[in-house]
Amino acid sequence: MPAEFSASITDIQLESREASGVRWRIALSQTAFRPGDTGVLEATSRSGTRIELSVTQVLADASGDIWHIVEKPLAAGTDVVGRITSSGGTD
């Protein structure tokens, strides 16, 4: 499993909205994350500010698409660097 990888966001959808906050699911052009993993996605804004999103959960849907659950949205097309910090390793 690579320590880090580069990708771009291909899709983002609202996962849930609860009193404790909002969760988003992000699809990437490629990923090293597997269901059960956690980690971070890093991006750089147009102004040069570094943005780091915690990936709190990784899910695979019925069609096999991998979704990265985060608490802040980023726009489709944004380039990110992903890093796995904990491997759950469930298939």
Secondary structure, 3 states (H helix, E strand, C coil): CCCEEEEEEEEEEEEEEECCEEEEEEEECCCCCCCCCEEEEEEECCCCCEEEEEECEEEECCCCCEEEEECCCCCCCCEEEEEEEECCCCC
